[in-house]
Amino acid sequence: MEGKELKRIIEAILFVSEKPVTLTELKDVLEEADIGLIKEALSSLKSEYESLNGGLRINEVAGGFRMATEPSLSI
């Protein structure tokens, strides 16, 4: 699985999940992907969201990862 496609899938999973998604859960879904590639993709996505300076971030919380509102924009 290509890095760009892996990031797209992880992004979609995080977007629809109501709870933090663990690396184990991502690995279960992304059977073909190595855990190291999953970690790289998550790190890259986090950096991309931060550099966009938009309203969303990917945060590590409760042993998993989730999409959240940029803290300065929370109500």
All heavy atoms as a GROMACS GRO file, in nm:
protein
  575
    1MET      N    1   0.085  -0.118   0.000
    1MET     CA    2   0.000   0.000   0.000
    1MET      C    3   0.089   0.124   0.000
    1MET      O    4   0.182   0.134   0.078
    1MET     CB    5  -0.090  -0.003   0.123
    1MET     CG    6  -0.183   0.114   0.133
    1MET     SD    7  -0.298   0.103   0.272
    1MET     CE    8  -0.382  -0.050   0.234
    2GLU      N    9   0.058   0.215  -0.085
    2GLU     CA   10   0.134   0.338  -0.102
    2GLU      C   11   0.110   0.433   0.016
    2GLU      O   12   0.001   0.436   0.073
    2GLU     CB   13   0.087   0.405  -0.231
    2GLU     CG   14   0.190   0.492  -0.297
    2GLU     CD   15   0.137   0.543  -0.429
    2GLU    OE1   16   0.121   0.461  -0.520
    2GLU    OE2   17   0.111   0.664  -0.436
    3GLY      N   18   0.210   0.513   0.052
    3GLY     CA   19   0.199   0.605   0.164
    3GLY      C   20   0.083   0.701   0.154
    3GLY      O   21   0.012   0.726   0.252
    4LYS      N   22   0.062   0.756   0.034
    4LYS     CA   23  -0.047   0.852   0.015
    4LYS      C   24  -0.183   0.786   0.037
    4LYS      O   25  -0.271   0.843   0.103
    4LYS     CB   26  -0.038   0.912  -0.126
    4LYS     CG   27  -0.131   1.026  -0.149
    4LYS     CD   28  -0.107   1.091  -0.284
    4LYS     CE   29  -0.196   1.212  -0.303
    4LYS     NZ   30  -0.167   1.282  -0.426
    5GLU      N   31  -0.201   0.668  -0.015
    5GLU     CA   32  -0.327   0.595   0.002
    5GLU      C   33  -0.347   0.557   0.150
    5GLU      O   34  -0.457   0.567   0.203
    5GLU     CB   35  -0.328   0.469  -0.085
    5GLU     CG   36  -0.456   0.390  -0.077
    5GLU     CD   37  -0.577   0.462  -0.137
    5GLU    OE1   38  -0.562   0.566  -0.204
    5GLU    OE2   39  -0.689   0.414  -0.113
    6LEU      N   40  -0.240   0.516   0.215
    6LEU     CA   41  -0.246   0.481   0.357
    6LEU      C   42  -0.291   0.602   0.439
    6LEU      O   43  -0.378   0.589   0.525
    6LEU     CB   44  -0.109   0.431   0.404
    6LEU     CG   45  -0.098   0.385   0.548
    6LEU    CD1   46  -0.191   0.270   0.576
    6LEU    CD2   47   0.046   0.346   0.578
    7LYS      N   48  -0.236   0.717   0.412
    7LYS     CA   49  -0.275   0.839   0.483
    7LYS      C   50  -0.422   0.871   0.460
    7LYS      O   51  -0.493   0.910   0.553
    7LYS     CB   52  -0.188   0.957   0.442
    7LYS     CG   53  -0.049   0.948   0.498
    7LYS     CD   54   0.035   1.074   0.485
    7LYS     CE   55   0.021   1.151   0.360
    7LYS     NZ   56   0.118   1.262   0.350
    8ARG      N   57  -0.470   0.855   0.338
    8ARG     CA   58  -0.610   0.883   0.306
    8ARG      C   59  -0.704   0.793   0.386
    8ARG      O   60  -0.807   0.837   0.439
    8ARG     CB   61  -0.636   0.865   0.157
    8ARG     CG   62  -0.569   0.970   0.072
    8ARG     CD   63  -0.595   0.950  -0.076
    8ARG     NE   64  -0.738   0.966  -0.101
    8ARG     CZ   65  -0.809   0.894  -0.187
    8ARG    NH1   66  -0.750   0.803  -0.261
    8ARG    NH2   67  -0.937   0.914  -0.205
    9ILE      N   68  -0.667   0.665   0.396
    9ILE     CA   69  -0.750   0.568   0.468
    9ILE      C   70  -0.750   0.600   0.618
    9ILE      O   71  -0.855   0.602   0.682
    9ILE     CB   72  -0.703   0.424   0.441
    9ILE    CG1   73  -0.726   0.388   0.294
    9ILE    CG2   74  -0.774   0.325   0.533
    9ILE    CD1   75  -0.659   0.261   0.249
   10ILE      N   76  -0.632   0.626   0.673
   10ILE     CA   77  -0.623   0.660   0.815
   10ILE      C   78  -0.702   0.786   0.845
   10ILE      O   79  -0.776   0.793   0.944
   10ILE     CB   80  -0.475   0.675   0.859
   10ILE    CG1   81  -0.406   0.538   0.855
   10ILE    CG2   82  -0.466   0.738   0.997
   10ILE    CD1   83  -0.256   0.544   0.876
   11GLU      N   84  -0.689   0.886   0.760
   11GLU     CA   85  -0.763   1.011   0.777
   11GLU      C   86  -0.914   0.985   0.782
   11GLU      O   87  -0.985   1.038   0.867
   11GLU     CB   88  -0.729   1.106   0.664
   11GLU     CG   89  -0.794   1.242   0.672
   11GLU     CD   90  -0.752   1.330   0.556
   11GLU    OE1   91  -0.746   1.281   0.441
   11GLU    OE2   92  -0.725   1.448   0.583
   12ALA      N   93  -0.963   0.902   0.691
   12ALA     CA   94  -1.106   0.870   0.687
   12ALA      C   95  -1.150   0.796   0.813
   12ALA      O   96  -1.255   0.824   0.869
   12ALA     CB   97  -1.137   0.787   0.563
   13ILE      N   98  -1.068   0.702   0.859
   13ILE     CA   99  -1.100   0.627   0.980
   13ILE      C  100  -1.109   0.722   1.100
   13ILE      O  101  -1.203   0.715   1.178
   13ILE     CB  102  -0.996   0.515   1.005
   13ILE    CG1  103  -1.009   0.406   0.899
   13ILE    CG2  104  -1.012   0.457   1.146
   13ILE    CD1  105  -0.895   0.305   0.898
   14LEU      N  106  -1.010   0.809   1.114
   14LEU     CA  107  -1.010   0.903   1.226
   14LEU      C  108  -1.128   0.999   1.219
   14LEU      O  109  -1.187   1.035   1.321
   14LEU     CB  110  -0.879   0.982   1.230
   14LEU     CG  111  -0.752   0.902   1.256
   14LEU    CD1  112  -0.631   0.994   1.255
   14LEU    CD2  113  -0.760   0.826   1.387
   15PHE      N  114  -1.164   1.038   1.099
   15PHE     CA  115  -1.275   1.132   1.081
   15PHE      C  116  -1.408   1.074   1.127
   15PHE      O  117  -1.488   1.142   1.191
   15PHE     CB  118  -1.284   1.176   0.935
   15PHE     CG  119  -1.390   1.278   0.909
   15PHE    CD1  120  -1.370   1.411   0.944
   15PHE    CD2  121  -1.510   1.243   0.850
   15PHE    CE1  122  -1.469   1.506   0.921
   15PHE    CE2  123  -1.609   1.336   0.827
   15PHE     CZ  124  -1.588   1.469   0.862
   16VAL      N  125  -1.433   0.948   1.097
   16VAL     CA  126  -1.563   0.889   1.130
   16VAL      C  127  -1.569   0.826   1.269
   16VAL      O  128  -1.678   0.801   1.320
   16VAL     CB  129  -1.608   0.784   1.026
   16VAL    CG1  130  -1.620   0.847   0.889
   16VAL    CG2  131  -1.515   0.664   1.023
   17SER      N  132  -1.455   0.805   1.331
   17SER     CA  133  -1.454   0.739   1.461
   17SER      C  134  -1.500   0.833   1.572
   17SER      O  135  -1.460   0.949   1.578
   17SER     CB  136  -1.314   0.687   1.493
   17SER     OG  137  -1.314   0.624   1.618
   18GLU      N  138  -1.583   0.780   1.660
   18GLU     CA  139  -1.633   0.858   1.773
   18GLU      C  140  -1.539   0.851   1.893
   18GLU      O  141  -1.557   0.922   1.990
   18GLU     CB  142  -1.772   0.809   1.813
   18GLU     CG  143  -1.875   0.835   1.705
   18GLU     CD  144  -2.013   0.787   1.744
   18GLU    OE1  145  -2.035   0.750   1.863
   18GLU    OE2  146  -2.100   0.785   1.656
   19LYS      N  147  -1.440   0.762   1.886
   19LYS     CA  148  -1.346   0.746   1.996
   19LYS      C  149  -1.203   0.741   1.939
   19LYS      O  150  -1.185   0.721   1.819
   19LYS     CB  151  -1.376   0.619   2.076
   19LYS     CG  152  -1.358   0.491   1.994
   19LYS     CD  153  -1.383   0.368   2.078
   19LYS     CE  154  -1.349   0.240   2.005
   19LYS     NZ  155  -1.209   0.223   1.972
   20PRO      N  156  -1.102   0.760   2.024
   20PRO     CA  157  -0.965   0.748   1.973
   20PRO      C  158  -0.940   0.610   1.912
   20PRO      O  159  -0.990   0.510   1.962
   20PRO     CB  160  -0.879   0.770   2.099
   20PRO     CG  161  -0.966   0.850   2.190
   20PRO     CD  162  -1.106   0.800   2.165
   21VAL      N  163  -0.864   0.608   1.805
   21VAL     CA  164  -0.834   0.484   1.734
   21VAL      C  165  -0.690   0.446   1.766
   21VAL      O  166  -0.598   0.524   1.744
   21VAL     CB  167  -0.851   0.502   1.581
   21VAL    CG1  168  -0.821   0.372   1.508
   21VAL    CG2  169  -0.992   0.550   1.548
   22THR      N  170  -0.670   0.325   1.817
   22THR     CA  171  -0.536   0.281   1.855
   22THR      C  172  -0.459   0.230   1.733
   22THR      O  173  -0.518   0.199   1.628
   22THR     CB  174  -0.543   0.167   1.958
   22THR    OG1  175  -0.601   0.051   1.896
   22THR    CG2  176  -0.623   0.208   2.081
   23LEU      N  177  -0.327   0.221   1.750
   23LEU     CA  178  -0.244   0.165   1.643
   23LEU      C  179  -0.285   0.021   1.613
   23LEU      O  180  -0.288  -0.021   1.497
   23LEU     CB  181  -0.096   0.169   1.683
   23LEU     CG  182  -0.030   0.304   1.678
   23LEU    CD1  183   0.110   0.298   1.738
   23LEU    CD2  184  -0.022   0.356   1.535
   24THR      N  185  -0.320  -0.054   1.717
   24THR     CA  186  -0.364  -0.193   1.698
   24THR      C  187  -0.490  -0.199   1.612
   24THR      O  188  -0.501  -0.283   1.523
   24THR     CB  189  -0.389  -0.260   1.834
   24THR    OG1  190  -0.269  -0.254   1.911
   24THR    CG2  191  -0.430  -0.405   1.818
   25GLU      N  192  -0.584  -0.110   1.639
   25GLU     CA  193  -0.708  -0.107   1.560
   25GLU      C  194  -0.677  -0.069   1.415
   25GLU      O  195  -0.735  -0.128   1.322
   25GLU     CB  196  -0.807  -0.010   1.621
   25GLU     CG  197  -0.863  -0.058   1.753
   25GLU     CD  198  -0.944   0.046   1.828
   25GLU    OE1  199  -0.910   0.167   1.820
   25GLU    OE2  200  -1.040   0.007   1.895
   26LEU      N  201  -0.589   0.027   1.395
   26LEU     CA  202  -0.551   0.063   1.258
   26LEU      C  203  -0.485  -0.054   1.188
   26LEU      O  204  -0.514  -0.083   1.072
   26LEU     CB  205  -0.459   0.185   1.259
   26LEU     CG  206  -0.524   0.318   1.293
   26LEU    CD1  207  -0.418   0.426   1.310
   26LEU    CD2  208  -0.625   0.358   1.186
   27LYS      N  209  -0.396  -0.125   1.257
   27LYS     CA  210  -0.327  -0.240   1.200
   27LYS      C  211  -0.427  -0.349   1.163
   27LYS      O  212  -0.414  -0.415   1.060
   27LYS     CB  213  -0.221  -0.292   1.297
   27LYS     CG  214  -0.149  -0.415   1.250
   27LYS     CD  215  -0.069  -0.389   1.124
   27LYS     CE  216   0.003  -0.514   1.078
   27LYS     NZ  217   0.011  -0.527   0.935
   28ASP      N  218  -0.529  -0.369   1.247
   28ASP     CA  219  -0.632  -0.471   1.219
   28ASP      C  220  -0.705  -0.440   1.089
   28ASP      O  221  -0.738  -0.531   1.012
   28ASP     CB  222  -0.733  -0.480   1.333
   28ASP     CG  223  -0.675  -0.545   1.458
   28ASP    OD1  224  -0.568  -0.608   1.449
   28ASP    OD2  225  -0.738  -0.532   1.565
   29VAL      N  226  -0.731  -0.313   1.063
   29VAL     CA  227  -0.802  -0.271   0.942
   29VAL      C  228  -0.707  -0.270   0.823
   29VAL      O  229  -0.742  -0.312   0.713
   29VAL     CB  230  -0.865  -0.131   0.960
   29VAL    CG1  231  -0.923  -0.080   0.830
   29VAL    CG2  232  -0.971  -0.135   1.068
   30LEU      N  233  -0.585  -0.224   0.846
   30LEU     CA  234  -0.487  -0.208   0.739
   30LEU      C  235  -0.389  -0.326   0.742
   30LEU      O  236  -0.269  -0.309   0.760
   30LEU     CB  237  -0.412  -0.076   0.757
   30LEU     CG  238  -0.500   0.048   0.762
   30LEU    CD1  239  -0.425   0.166   0.819
   30LEU    CD2  240  -0.553   0.078   0.623
   31GLU      N  241  -0.441  -0.443   0.723
   31GLU     CA  242  -0.363  -0.567   0.735
   31GLU      C  243  -0.235  -0.566   0.653
   31GLU      O  244  -0.133  -0.620   0.695
   31GLU     CB  245  -0.449  -0.686   0.695
   31GLU     CG  246  -0.567  -0.709   0.786
   31GLU     CD  247  -0.660  -0.817   0.734
   31GLU    OE1  248  -0.647  -0.857   0.617
   31GLU    OE2  249  -0.747  -0.860   0.812
   32GLU      N  250  -0.239  -0.506   0.536
   32GLU     CA  251  -0.124  -0.506   0.446
   32GLU      C  252  -0.013  -0.412   0.491
   32GLU      O  253   0.102  -0.427   0.450
   32GLU     CB  254  -0.167  -0.464   0.305
   32GLU     CG  255  -0.270  -0.553   0.243
   32GLU     CD  256  -0.322  -0.494   0.112
   32GLU    OE1  257  -0.258  -0.406   0.055
   32GLU    OE2  258  -0.430  -0.537   0.070
   33ALA      N  259  -0.046  -0.315   0.574
   33ALA     CA  260   0.050  -0.211   0.613
   33ALA      C  261   0.129  -0.253   0.737
   33ALA      O  262   0.075  -0.307   0.832
   33ALA     CB  263  -0.023  -0.080   0.640
   34ASP      N  264   0.257  -0.224   0.733
   34ASP     CA  265   0.346  -0.245   0.846
   34ASP      C  266   0.316  -0.140   0.953
   34ASP      O  267   0.283  -0.026   0.920
   34ASP     CB  268   0.489  -0.233   0.793
   34ASP     CG  269   0.592  -0.240   0.901
   34ASP    OD1  270   0.631  -0.352   0.938
   34ASP    OD2  271   0.634  -0.132   0.948
   35ILE      N  272   0.328  -0.175   1.080
   35ILE     CA  273   0.300  -0.082   1.189
   35ILE      C  274   0.389   0.042   1.179
   35ILE      O  275   0.346   0.153   1.211
   35ILE     CB  276   0.311  -0.150   1.328
   35ILE    CG1  277   0.243  -0.068   1.436
   35ILE    CG2  278   0.455  -0.176   1.365
   35ILE    CD1  279   0.097  -0.084   1.442
   36GLY      N  280   0.512   0.025   1.132
   36GLY     CA  281   0.602   0.138   1.113
   36GLY      C  282   0.549   0.235   1.009
   36GLY      O  283   0.558   0.358   1.027
   37LEU      N  284   0.492   0.184   0.901
   37LEU     CA  285   0.433   0.269   0.798
   37LEU      C  286   0.310   0.342   0.849
   37LEU      O  287   0.286   0.457   0.814
   37LEU     CB  288   0.396   0.186   0.674
   37LEU     CG  289   0.513   0.132   0.591
   37LEU    CD1  290   0.459   0.042   0.479
   37LEU    CD2  291   0.594   0.246   0.534
   38ILE      N  292   0.234   0.274   0.934
   38ILE     CA  293   0.115   0.338   0.993
   38ILE      C  294   0.159   0.454   1.082
   38ILE      O  295   0.102   0.563   1.076
   38ILE     CB  296   0.031   0.234   1.071
   38ILE    CG1  297  -0.030   0.132   0.974
   38ILE    CG2  298  -0.078   0.303   1.153
   38ILE    CD1  299  -0.096   0.013   1.041
   39LYS      N  300   0.262   0.433   1.163
   39LYS     CA  301   0.314   0.540   1.250
   39LYS      C  302   0.365   0.657   1.166
   39LYS      O  303   0.339   0.773   1.200
   39LYS     CB  304   0.425   0.487   1.338
   39LYS     CG  305   0.378   0.398   1.450
   39LYS     CD  306   0.496   0.349   1.532
   39LYS     CE  307   0.453   0.258   1.644
   39LYS     NZ  308   0.567   0.210   1.724
   40GLU      N  309   0.437   0.627   1.058
   40GLU     CA  310   0.487   0.732   0.968
   40GLU      C  311   0.371   0.811   0.908
   40GLU      O  312   0.376   0.934   0.899
   40GLU     CB  313   0.570   0.672   0.855
   40GLU     CG  314   0.710   0.636   0.894
   40GLU     CD  315   0.787   0.579   0.775
   40GLU    OE1  316   0.762   0.620   0.660
   40GLU    OE2  317   0.871   0.490   0.798
   41ALA      N  318   0.269   0.740   0.863
   41ALA     CA  319   0.154   0.806   0.802
   41ALA      C  320   0.083   0.896   0.903
   41ALA      O  321   0.044   1.008   0.869
   41ALA     CB  322   0.057   0.702   0.746
   42LEU      N  323   0.066   0.850   1.026
   42LEU     CA  324   0.003   0.931   1.130
   42LEU      C  325   0.085   1.056   1.159
   42LEU      O  326   0.032   1.166   1.170
   42LEU     CB  327  -0.012   0.850   1.258
   42LEU     CG  328  -0.135   0.761   1.268
   42LEU    CD1  329  -0.120   0.661   1.381
   42LEU    CD2  330  -0.259   0.844   1.286
   43SER      N  331   0.215   1.039   1.170
   43SER     CA  332   0.304   1.153   1.196
   43SER      C  333   0.296   1.255   1.083
   43SER      O  334   0.288   1.376   1.106
   43SER     CB  335   0.447   1.104   1.214
   43SER     OG  336   0.534   1.210   1.235
   44SER      N  337   0.295   1.207   0.961
   44SER     CA  338   0.286   1.294   0.844
   44SER      C  339   0.152   1.368   0.841
   44SER      O  340   0.148   1.489   0.815
   44SER     CB  341   0.303   1.211   0.717
   44SER     OG  342   0.293   1.291   0.603
   45LEU      N  343   0.044   1.297   0.869
   45LEU     CA  344  -0.088   1.360   0.874
   45LEU      C  345  -0.095   1.468   0.981
   45LEU      O  346  -0.147   1.576   0.958
   45LEU     CB  347  -0.197   1.256   0.900
   45LEU     CG  348  -0.248   1.178   0.780
   45LEU    CD1  349  -0.336   1.062   0.826
   45LEU    CD2  350  -0.324   1.269   0.686
   46LYS      N  351  -0.042   1.437   1.099
   46LYS     CA  352  -0.041   1.535   1.208
   46LYS      C  353   0.031   1.661   1.164
   46LYS      O  354  -0.017   1.772   1.184
   46LYS     CB  355   0.026   1.476   1.332
   46LYS     CG  356  -0.058   1.377   1.407
   46LYS     CD  357   0.017   1.317   1.524
   46LYS     CE  358   0.036   1.422   1.631
   46LYS     NZ  359   0.088   1.370   1.757
   47SER      N  360   0.147   1.644   1.102
   47SER     CA  361   0.226   1.759   1.055
   47SER      C  362   0.151   1.838   0.948
   47SER      O  363   0.154   1.961   0.948
   47SER     CB  364   0.360   1.711   1.000
   47SER     OG  365   0.439   1.656   1.101
   48GLU      N  366   0.088   1.768   0.856
   48GLU     CA  367   0.014   1.835   0.749
   48GLU      C  368  -0.100   1.921   0.805
   48GLU      O  369  -0.119   2.034   0.763
   48GLU     CB  370  -0.042   1.733   0.650
   48GLU     CG  371   0.065   1.671   0.563
   48GLU     CD  372   0.013   1.559   0.475
   48GLU    OE1  373  -0.110   1.553   0.449
   48GLU    OE2  374   0.095   1.476   0.431
   49TYR      N  375  -0.175   1.865   0.900
   49TYR     CA  376  -0.286   1.941   0.960
   49TYR      C  377  -0.233   2.063   1.034
   49TYR      O  378  -0.292   2.171   1.028
   49TYR     CB  379  -0.370   1.853   1.052
   49TYR     CG  380  -0.479   1.779   0.978
   49TYR    CD1  381  -0.457   1.653   0.927
   49TYR    CD2  382  -0.603   1.837   0.958
   49TYR    CE1  383  -0.556   1.586   0.858
   49TYR    CE2  384  -0.703   1.772   0.889
   49TYR     CZ  385  -0.679   1.645   0.838
   49TYR     OH  386  -0.777   1.580   0.769
   50GLU      N  387  -0.122   2.048   1.105
   50GLU     CA  388  -0.063   2.162   1.178
   50GLU      C  389  -0.014   2.269   1.081
   50GLU      O  390  -0.034   2.388   1.104
   50GLU     CB  391   0.049   2.113   1.268
   50GLU     CG  392  -0.001   2.033   1.387
   50GLU     CD  393   0.110   1.963   1.462
   50GLU    OE1  394   0.229   1.990   1.438
   50GLU    OE2  395   0.075   1.879   1.549
   51SER      N  396   0.049   2.228   0.972
   51SER     CA  397   0.104   2.326   0.877
   51SER      C  398  -0.005   2.399   0.799
   51SER      O  399   0.016   2.512   0.755
   51SER     CB  400   0.202   2.259   0.780
   51SER     OG  401   0.135   2.173   0.691
   52LEU      N  402  -0.122   2.336   0.785
   52LEU     CA  403  -0.234   2.403   0.717
   52LEU      C  404  -0.290   2.517   0.800
   52LEU      O  405  -0.355   2.607   0.747
   52LEU     CB  406  -0.347   2.303   0.688
   52LEU     CG  407  -0.322   2.204   0.576
   52LEU    CD1  408  -0.435   2.100   0.574
   52LEU    CD2  409  -0.310   2.273   0.443
   53ASN      N  410  -0.266   2.510   0.931
   53ASN     CA  411  -0.317   2.611   1.023
   53ASN      C  412  -0.469   2.626   1.011
   53ASN      O  413  -0.523   2.736   1.020
   53ASN     CB  414  -0.247   2.745   1.003
   53ASN     CG  415  -0.256   2.833   1.125
   53ASN    OD1  416  -0.268   2.783   1.237
   53ASN    ND2  417  -0.253   2.962   1.105
   54GLY      N  418  -0.536   2.512   0.988
   54GLY     CA  419  -0.681   2.512   0.975
   54GLY      C  420  -0.748   2.483   1.107
   54GLY      O  421  -0.690   2.500   1.215
   55GLY      N  422  -0.869   2.438   1.101
   55GLY     CA  423  -0.949   2.417   1.220
   55GLY      C  424  -0.941   2.279   1.281
   55GLY      O  425  -0.998   2.255   1.387
   56LEU      N  426  -0.869   2.186   1.218
   56LEU     CA  427  -0.862   2.049   1.269
   56LEU      C  428  -0.718   2.009   1.300
   56LEU      O  429  -0.624   2.060   1.239
   56LEU     CB  430  -0.919   1.951   1.167
   56LEU     CG  431  -1.066   1.965   1.133
   56LEU    CD1  432  -1.104   1.868   1.022
   56LEU    CD2  433  -1.153   1.941   1.255
   57ARG      N  434  -0.707   1.917   1.393
   57ARG     CA  435  -0.578   1.858   1.430
   57ARG      C  436  -0.598   1.709   1.449
   57ARG      O  437  -0.710   1.661   1.470
   57ARG     CB  438  -0.524   1.916   1.560
   57ARG     CG  439  -0.492   2.063   1.557
   57ARG     CD  440  -0.364   2.087   1.476
   57ARG     NE  441  -0.324   2.226   1.480
   57ARG     CZ  442  -0.357   2.318   1.392
   57ARG    NH1  443  -0.436   2.287   1.292
   57ARG    NH2  444  -0.312   2.440   1.400
   58ILE      N  445  -0.489   1.635   1.445
   58ILE     CA  446  -0.490   1.495   1.485
   58ILE      C  447  -0.411   1.488   1.614
   58ILE      O  448  -0.294   1.527   1.618
   58ILE     CB  449  -0.429   1.404   1.376
   58ILE    CG1  450  -0.518   1.408   1.251
   58ILE    CG2  451  -0.415   1.261   1.428
   58ILE    CD1  452  -0.465   1.330   1.133
   59ASN      N  453  -0.478   1.441   1.719
   59ASN     CA  454  -0.417   1.436   1.851
   59ASN      C  455  -0.403   1.292   1.899
   59ASN      O  456  -0.486   1.207   1.868
   59ASN     CB  457  -0.503   1.512   1.952
   59ASN     CG  458  -0.515   1.658   1.918
   59ASN    OD1  459  -0.422   1.719   1.869
   59ASN    ND2  460  -0.632   1.715   1.944
   60GLU      N  461  -0.300   1.269   1.978
   60GLU     CA  462  -0.285   1.141   2.046
   60GLU      C  463  -0.348   1.156   2.183
   60GLU      O  464  -0.309   1.244   2.261
   60GLU     CB  465  -0.138   1.103   2.057
   60GLU     CG  466  -0.117   0.963   2.107
   60GLU     CD  467   0.026   0.914   2.090
   60GLU    OE1  468   0.110   0.988   2.037
   60GLU    OE2  469   0.052   0.801   2.133
   61VAL      N  470  -0.446   1.072   2.212
   61VAL     CA  471  -0.520   1.083   2.338
   61VAL      C  472  -0.572   0.945   2.378
   61VAL      O  473  -0.613   0.867   2.292
   61VAL     CB  474  -0.635   1.186   2.325
   61VAL    CG1  475  -0.733   1.148   2.217
   61VAL    CG2  476  -0.707   1.206   2.455
   62ALA      N  477  -0.569   0.917   2.506
   62ALA     CA  478  -0.624   0.792   2.560
   62ALA      C  479  -0.570   0.668   2.490
   62ALA      O  480  -0.644   0.574   2.462
   62ALA     CB  481  -0.776   0.795   2.556
   63GLY      N  482  -0.442   0.668   2.456
   63GLY     CA  483  -0.381   0.553   2.391
   63GLY      C  484  -0.415   0.537   2.245
   63GLY      O  485  -0.385   0.434   2.185
   64GLY      N  486  -0.476   0.638   2.186
   64GLY     CA  487  -0.512   0.631   2.044
   64GLY      C  488  -0.501   0.767   1.979
   64GLY      O  489  -0.445   0.861   2.035
   65PHE      N  490  -0.555   0.777   1.860
   65PHE     CA  491  -0.550   0.900   1.781
   65PHE      C  492  -0.690   0.940   1.741
   65PHE      O  493  -0.774   0.856   1.716
   65PHE     CB  494  -0.464   0.879   1.655
   65PHE     CG  495  -0.322   0.847   1.687
   65PHE    CD1  496  -0.282   0.717   1.712
   65PHE    CD2  497  -0.227   0.947   1.694
   65PHE    CE1  498  -0.151   0.686   1.744
   65PHE    CE2  499  -0.096   0.919   1.726
   65PHE     CZ  500  -0.058   0.788   1.751
   66ARG      N  501  -0.712   1.073   1.737
   66ARG     CA  502  -0.843   1.121   1.696
   66ARG      C  503  -0.830   1.259   1.632
   66ARG      O  504  -0.734   1.331   1.656
   66ARG     CB  505  -0.940   1.127   1.813
   66ARG     CG  506  -0.895   1.221   1.923
   66ARG     CD  507  -0.995   1.232   2.030
   66ARG     NE  508  -1.090   1.334   1.989
   66ARG     CZ  509  -1.179   1.388   2.068
   66ARG    NH1  510  -1.188   1.350   2.191
   66ARG    NH2  511  -1.260   1.481   2.025
   67MET      N  512  -0.928   1.291   1.551
   67MET     CA  513  -0.937   1.424   1.493
   67MET      C  514  -1.008   1.512   1.595
   67MET      O  515  -1.104   1.469   1.659
   67MET     CB  516  -1.014   1.425   1.363
   67MET     CG  517  -0.936   1.374   1.248
   67MET     SD  518  -1.025   1.410   1.096
   67MET     CE  519  -0.887   1.445   0.993
   68ALA      N  520  -0.960   1.635   1.606
   68ALA     CA  521  -1.020   1.728   1.702
   68ALA      C  522  -1.009   1.869   1.647
   68ALA      O  523  -0.930   1.898   1.557
   68ALA     CB  524  -0.949   1.718   1.836
   69THR      N  525  -1.087   1.956   1.706
   69THR     CA  526  -1.083   2.097   1.670
   69THR      C  527  -0.953   2.158   1.723
   69THR      O  528  -0.908   2.125   1.832
   69THR     CB  529  -1.203   2.170   1.734
   69THR    OG1  530  -1.322   2.105   1.694
   69THR    CG2  531  -1.207   2.315   1.693
   70GLU      N  532  -0.896   2.248   1.647
   70GLU     CA  533  -0.780   2.324   1.691
   70GLU      C  534  -0.816   2.389   1.825
   70GLU      O  535  -0.920   2.453   1.838
   70GLU     CB  536  -0.746   2.431   1.585
   70GLU     CG  537  -0.669   2.548   1.632
   70GLU     CD  538  -0.533   2.515   1.692
   70GLU    OE1  539  -0.462   2.430   1.637
   70GLU    OE2  540  -0.501   2.577   1.793
   71PRO      N  541  -0.733   2.367   1.929
   71PRO     CA  542  -0.767   2.417   2.063
   71PRO      C  543  -0.802   2.566   2.070
   71PRO      O  544  -0.893   2.605   2.144
   71PRO     CB  545  -0.640   2.388   2.145
   71PRO     CG  546  -0.578   2.274   2.075
   71PRO     CD  547  -0.608   2.294   1.929
   72SER      N  548  -0.738   2.650   1.991
   72SER     CA  549  -0.768   2.793   1.997
   72SER      C  550  -0.907   2.825   1.942
   72SER      O  551  -0.957   2.935   1.963
   72SER     CB  552  -0.662   2.872   1.921
   72SER     OG  553  -0.669   2.845   1.782
   73LEU      N  554  -0.969   2.730   1.873
   73LEU     CA  555  -1.101   2.753   1.815
   73LEU      C  556  -1.214   2.688   1.894
   73LEU      O  557  -1.331   2.703   1.859
   73LEU     CB  558  -1.106   2.700   1.671
   73LEU     CG  559  -1.006   2.763   1.576
   73LEU    CD1  560  -1.012   2.694   1.441
   73LEU    CD2  561  -1.029   2.911   1.560
   74SER      N  562  -1.179   2.615   1.999
   74SER     CA  563  -1.284   2.548   2.075
   74SER      C  564  -1.368   2.649   2.152
   74SER      O  565  -1.320   2.754   2.192
   74SER     CB  566  -1.225   2.444   2.170
   74SER     OG  567  -1.139   2.507   2.262
   75ILE      N  568  -1.493   2.615   2.168
   75ILE     CA  569  -1.586   2.706   2.233
   75ILE      C  570  -1.599   2.671   2.380
   75ILE      O  571  -1.605   2.563   2.421
   75ILE     CB  572  -1.725   2.701   2.164
   75ILE    CG1  573  -1.708   2.744   2.020
   75ILE    CG2  574  -1.826   2.784   2.236
   75ILE    CD1  575  -1.833   2.732   1.936
   0.00000   0.00000   0.00000
